Amino acid sequence: MAHVVIVGAGQAGAAAAAKLRALGFDGEITMLGAEPAPPYQRPPLSKAYLMGEMEEERLWLRAPEFWAESRVTLKLGAVVTAIDTGAQSVTVQDDGGTEVLAYDELILTTGSTPRRLPAAIGGELAGVYTVRTLADVDAMKAEFVAGRRLVIVGGGYIGLEAAAVGRKLGLEVTVLEMAPRILQRVAAPETSAYFRALHQSHGAVIREETGLDRLLGSDRVTGVRLKDGSDLPADFVIVGVGIMPNTAEAEAAGIVIENGIKTDLRGATSAPHVWAAGDCASFPLLGAQMRIESVGNAIDQAELVAENIMGAGKDYVPAPWFWSDQYDCKLQIAGLNIGYDRILTRGPVGEAVSFWYFKGERLIAVDAMNDSRAYMVGKRLIEAGRTPDEAKLVDPAVEMKTLLK
């Protein structure tokens, strides 16, 4: 009987296992998760879960009985210490000791790890946190007490979401961004300006072009020193400066690494019978090996790998989508804005506004704030390779649905 081993029990791993069963795979499936929790969704960690508005069980992707009923052997607290692509086996360490599992097909959905500040500048002080796992957020939840001072290093989506939670819970919040503007790596200046104004309207302090020199404190963080020599007091610090793909086990096994675990368009790595999907995996796009860090990509890539294990022979055609919740604003993003050369703005109408990214004459992405119709229309246009009439696009009097005609 064929055996598929999945290393990583996050969104991608869970999607691959479920898809294999949905496609009629009747062999053995073993999913290995390093964390003690069953597969769960990560996006609410920095939003509803941190706010205390969502219980842990609501994060779970499937009810625990689903895995047993689907005949998926779920091993939690299981760390893969070695992969032998020649012998087609993985070595696993857990509370029960060491075990070697033979596989016919191996899927690597090892995810990613947040970048941390170096120990030399205080990155290992108590009271310094990153946001990635349940354990990360459980460790910091008690810090969110009204009146305390939170400094966030990094003005990306994770940092801004944590800032919104902090302000809603009554903390003093300062966001430090080294680049000229928040969200610079991922969004247009228009979107950056929107979220800067949103946070400032809720009392958060946004400091752009502000470099961090070091964290202050002996055992526990007490503040931050900036590059200009000034100090800011801090009761705790959250670091949101990006993530790194988890590739160590694959690299040690001799699998090619290029901006993550390198795959082809079908999800296959350089090693026979080894596949990769999700945050850890790169694939050919726009002339480079690209990674897309999103729930949608993790699901789509993993399901494609499952299909290809079953012989589909399909190439990956990404249809990226993302979202972020901050205060009462819901941001929805469709497409990839890589290489855009101009922006068109629709609105604002009430609380709704959207920014449309073009590369030449082609629509490639849309950022929609509190405007689900703009998001849905933009997503459909992008996936169909169509570009809307620009005069109608920027005219709020024109109904969104007419752009699809």
N, C-alpha and C positions, 0 to 999 in steps of 0.2 A: 504494500500500500504506500502511495506517495506521501511524503511528509514535507509540509511547508513550515519553515520556522520564520517567525517575524520578530526582529530585534527592535523593540520600542513599542510601548503600549499607549501611545498618544493618539491624536486625531488620525494620522495617516495609518498607523498600525491597525487601529480599530476598523478603519474603512476598508483596508485590504482584506482583513479576515472576514468581515461581513460580506464583502463582494464575492470572495471566493465561494462561500456557501451559497449565495444567491445565484451564482452561475452554475451551480451543481457540482462543484468540486467535492468529492466524496472521501478524499484522503484525510490524513491527520494534519491538524493545524496546532502549532504551539506558538503562543505570543508571550514574549519576555518583557516585563516592565521593571525598570530599576526602582521606581517609586512604590510605596506600599498601597497606594490608592488604585482602584480600577480605572480604566481609560476615562478621562474627563476632558471637558472643554476648558481651554485656557483663557479666552477673551474675557469672560466675566470676572476673572481673578482681580483685575485692576479696576473693576467697576462695581457691579452689584455685590459680589462676594466680599470685597474689601469694605464696602459700605455696610455690610451686615444684612443686606436685603435678600440674600440667597444662601440657602443651606448647602452643605457639601453634597448631599445626595442629589440635589438638582443639577449639579455640575456633571454628573456621570453621563457618559454618552449612551449607555445602555443599562438597563436593570441588570444586577448581578446574575440573575438566572438566565439571561440571554446567552451568555457565553457557554454555560453548561448545556443549554438546550441546543445550541449551534455546534456542539462538540468541538469547541475551541478550548484547548488547555491553556489557561491564563496563569502564568507564574509571576507573582509580584515580589518585589524586593530581590529581583534576580538580575545580577550584573554579569554581562558577558565579558569575560577576561581574554578570550582568544577566538579567532576565526581561522579555520584551516580550509582554504578553498580547494586544496588538492584532495584532502580526505573528505571534503564536504561535511564539516562538523563545526559546532560551536561549543566552547567551554563556558559553563555557567556556574557562578558562585552565588549561593543564597544561604539562608539560615540552616538548611539541611546539609550543607557541604558543597562539594564540587561535583558537577555532572557534565558529561559530554553528550551532546545531542547530534545525531546524524540528520542531515537534511537532503532532500532532493532539489528543493528550491529555497533560497534564502532571500528575505526581503528586509532591507535595512531602513528602518524608519526611526532613526536615533535622535532626531530633532536637533535642538540647539541649546546653547548655554549663554546666559548674559555675560557681556564683558564686565569685568570688575575693575575697580581702581587698583593700581599697584599698592602692595603693602608698604612700599617705601614712602608713599604719601598719605598713609592712613587708611587704606582700603580695607584692612582687616580689623579695624576698631569695632567694638560693639556699637550697635545703633546705626550701622551702615547696611542697607538692604538692596537687593535686586528683586525684580518681579518676574518670576517665570513659573514657579511651581506652587502647589498648595502649601507646601511647607514654608516657602518664602513668605507668602501672604499671611499664613497663620502666625509666623514669627513676628510680623510687624503690626498686626491688627491692634494690639494693646497700646501701641504708640500713638494711635489716632485719638487724642484727647483734646477737646476744645481748649484753645489758648496756647497750646504748645507750638514750637517753631520747627517747621519742616523745610529743609532745603533739598531741592531736586536737581541733580546734575544731569543735564540732557533735556533738550526741548523737542523730543520726538513724541510719538503718540503715547507710548507707555508713560513717559514722564508727565505729559499733560493730563492724561486720564487720572493719574495719582494726584496731581495737583487739584483737579476738580473735586475728587473725593475729599481731600484735605480741607478745601474751602467749605464744602457743604457740611463738614463736621466741625467747622469753627476753628480750624488751625490757621496760624500765620504761615503763608506759603510763599517761598521764593524759588523761581525756576532759573537756573543758570544755563545759558547756551553759549558755547564758544563761537559758533558760526555767526554770521551777520544777522541771521533770523532763525526763529524756531521753524521746525519742519523743512529746513532748507533742502535736505537730501531727498525728500519724498513729495514735496508739493510746491506749487507755484507761489510767487510772492502774494498773490491775492488771497490764497487760502491761509498762508501764514498770517497776513494782516487780520483776517477774519478771527482766527483763534487767539491772536494776541489781544485784540479788542475784547473778545469774549471773556478771557481770563481776567483782564484788567477790570472789566465791569463787575466781576465777582470778587474783586479785592486781592487777587493774586498778583505778586510782583514778578514781572518778566524782565530778566536782564540778559540782553543779547550782546554778542561780541564781548563776552565776559569769561575769561579763562580762569580755571581753578589751579591754584598753586599746590595746596595740600589741605587735608582735613586736620583739625585741631583736636587735642585730647590725648591722654596717656593710655587709659584702658578703654574708655568710651568716648565717642565723638562729642565734642562740645561746641564745634563751630567749623567754619571753613575760611581759609585764607585765599584771597583772590590774587590773580597775577599782578594787580596794581598795588598789592601790599595791604589792602584793607581786609578787615575781618568781618564775618557775619556769624552771629550766634546761631546754633542749631541744637535742638533736642534730639533730632535724628535726621538721617540723610537717606534718600533713595537715589540710586544710580540707574539711569536709563540711557545708556550710550551704545545701544545696539547688541546684537547677538552674534555668536560664532557657531557654525555648524559643527555638530559632534561627529568627528571623522576619525578619531584616534584608533579605534579597533579596526576599521576598514583599512586605514593607512598601514597599520602593523601587519595586516594580512596581504599587503602588496597590491591592494586595489588602488587604481589611479584616483588622485585627489586633484580637483581643479575648481576652486571656489565651492568647496563641498565635495561630496562623493560624485564623481563624474559619471553621468549616464548618457546614453543616446536618447533619441526621441521616444523610444519604446520603454525607457526606464531601466534598461540593462546596463550594468557596470562593466568594467574591463575584465571581471572574473566570470567564468561560465557559471550559469545557474544562480547568479547573485544580482539582485535588483535593489533599487533605492528609490525613496519617495519622500516628499515633505521638505521641511526646513533644511535637512541635511544634504539634500540632493540637488545637483545642478544639471541643467539640460541645455541643448543648443537653442539659442534664441538671439536674433539680431546680431549674429556673427560672433557670439561669445557664449561661454558657459554661464548661464544665469540661474539664480535662485529666486524664488518668489516666496516671501515669508507671509503666508496667509492660510486661514482655515480652508478656503475654497481650493487653493492649490494643493494642500495636503490631501484633501479628499479626492480631487480629480486625478492627481498623479497616482495615488495609491490604488484607486479603482482601475486605472489604466493598466498598472502593473498586474493586478489580478486578472484582468482580461487577457493580457499577453501571456501570462503563465498558462492560461487555458487555451492559448493558440490563436488569439485574435489577430496578432501582427499589426496592431494599430500604432500610429504615431501620436504623440501628445500635441494637441493644439490648445494652448492655454486660453482661458477666458477669465482673466483676473477680476476679482472683486474683493473689496475690503470694507471695513466699517470701524467707526469709533464713536463712543458716547461720552460727551463731556457736558456737565451741567444738564440743561434741557435741550441740548443740541445733539442731533443724530447726523453724523457725517457718513455718507455712503459714497464709495468710490468704485467706478467701473473702468476697466482698461489699465494700460500702463502708459505713464506720461513720459517715458524715456525719449529724449530727442525732440520734445515739443518746441515750437518756435513762436507760438502766439496763443493768447487766451481770449476767449469771448465770455462775457458775463451775462447771465440772465437773472434779472431781479436787482435788488431784493423786492419781493412781494410779501409783505408781512414779515414772518421770520424765515421765509424760504429764499435761498439764493443758490446759484450754481455757477461753477466755473468750468468751461469747456476747453480742452486742450487740443490744439491742432498741430500737425506736422505737415507743412505745406498746405494743401487743400484737404487733407484727410483728418477726420476726427479720430483721436486715439485714446482719449480718456475724459472722464468727467468727475468733478468733485461736487456732490450735492449736499447742501446743508439744510436739514428739515424740509427736504423736497424729494419724497420718494418717487414721484412721477418723473421728475427730471432724471433721477438715477435709472429707473426702469427703461425709459425711452433711450437714454444714452447707451445703456448696456446693450439693448437690442440693436441699435444702429451700429455700434462698434463690432459686435459679433457678426453682423451681416456685411461688414465692410462698406457701410453706407455713410455718407456725409449729409447732414441736414442743410436746408436752405438757411444761410446765415442770418439774413434779415428777419426771417420768421423766428429763428432761434433766440435772438436777443430781444424780441418784442413780447413782453409778458402778456399782452392782449391776445396773442395767438396760443391756442390750446396746445399743450405738449403733444397730444396724440396725433395732431395733424403733421408733425415732423416725420412720422413714420410712413406717410402716404407717398 
